[in-house]
Amino acid sequence: MSMTVNAVVTEEDGTFVVSNPDTGVTSQGETLELALANLKEALGLYLEEAGTHQPNFSQHAYLTTITL
């Protein structure tokens, strides 16, 4: 089964951190490609464990910044 999900990417001390806001699943990697691959694997495991209780993935995500 193929699905498209949202991923939020940040960089912290030279490491890429990626997370899916719908599930809270987060992973990391030394490159963006590796971080995304790790997130894909982690989400696969999450969904496998979730079984019939699949999360409701949002169709669209918006990311913005604010100044404090």
C-alpha positions, -999 to 999 in steps of 0.1 A, spaced: 0 0 0 13 34 -9 4 66 9 17 102 11 22 117 45 36 149 59 71 153 72 85 182 92 123 186 88 147 205 110 184 205 113 200 204 147 238 204 151 244 189 116 218 162 120 185 162 102 155 155 124 122 145 106 88 139 122 53 131 111 29 155 129 -1 131 126 16 103 145 44 120 164 69 95 149 103 111 146 136 100 133 170 114 123 199 110 100 232 126 90 217 135 56 182 145 46 179 115 25 189 92 53 166 109 78 136 106 54 145 69 48 146 63 85 113 81 90 97 60 63 109 28 80 98 40 115 63 49 101 60 15 85 67 -1 118 43 22 136 15 14 111 22 -23 114 18 -21 152 -13 2 149 -31 -25 129 -68 -15 125 -63 17 146 -47 37 118 -42 74 124 -62 99 104 -34 114 82 -41 151 73 -42 158 36 -24 191 38 0 206 63 10 242 67 43 253 82 50 289 91 73 309 113 65 336 138 87 362 154 87 365 192 
